[in-house]
Amino acid sequence: MLGSDRPNVRVATTLLLVFVAGAISGALTLRYGVPAARANRSGPSLKLGNKEIFLQKFKKELELSPQQVKEVSAALEDFNMYYQSLQDQLEDVRSTGKNRILQILTPEQRVKFDHMLNGLQGK
């Protein structure tokens, strides 16, 4: 009986580790991957809604020419689309990993797993 449970435990442990590693890498990416947010933690983060704020700040402080404003605006737009695409991909990876783990677990284990995930998200 123990021998048949052992592969399931290994699979569940491996999947949990993959899921946790993904969560940690996502958190590290958000914390250290955006230089503008790292340089000024109290200021706005470089997200879709803040493009205009950054553009105006760059325009004023860097004294950008109209052509530079146009090019910086395009670069910010590209960055925002790329960032959103990565966020969507990361969410898909997390969801897929979580669903695969949930399929393996018993109902009691699922409840414990949900509690574990909520504890990780709270930190």
Secondary structure, DSSP 8 states (H G I E B T S, - for coil): -HHHHHHHHHHHHHHHHHHHHHHHHHHHHHHHS-HHHHH-TTS--SSGGGHHHHHHHHHHHHT--HHHHHHHHHHHHHHHHHHHHHHHHHHHHHHHHHHHHHHHS-HHHHHHHHHHHHHHHH-
